């Protein structure tokens, strides 16, 4: 296991453990976070753990042209009363994501320090949010990182009403020009939308 110093560097991703853990420590400065995402690395830990950096192999991704939309979802998209915006309320989106209870997780990796770090990335133009509104109320959304290489690194999403995050996610992809959506690790939800595993080596070619 590699322990990071104050120097803004990461070990080669091939040195990650079988589970995908590459390094521990460091900080959440914009410089380190941007280097991480450009190198196929992301931070992921809960509020009782040290700062951990991951580069899993395989990597769970979605190719936009392979996005799967079920018949029922197509109907929702046609008849929806949702309004979708981008970068209208980043802070509310990340705050909601930090509060969502998730199966198998005892805490949240979106700590106060994480929120501050990603809000800073948003202010610098690298972190994006998608908001889903219903009757002028924020009911769903997602956020992620865009370092201008054609890859959107999805971080987290939330829904307060049925289908809200799915509608936001699908609409965002359909109206963007990304080559690849980085979903990081497997979820049933994203697999149902067409996400798949690819090797870390293949993933790195897109960065």
Secondary structure, DSSP 8 states (H G I E B T S, - for coil): -EEE-SSS----GGG--TTSEEEEE----HHHHHHHHHTT-EE---TTS--EEE--SSEEEE-GGG----HHHHHHHHH---EEEESS-HHHHHHHHHH---TT-SS-S--HHHHHHHHHHHHTT-EEEEEEEETTEEEEEEEEEE-SSSEEEEEEEEESSTTHHHHHHHHHHHT---SEEEEES--HHHHTTT-EEE-HHHHHHT-
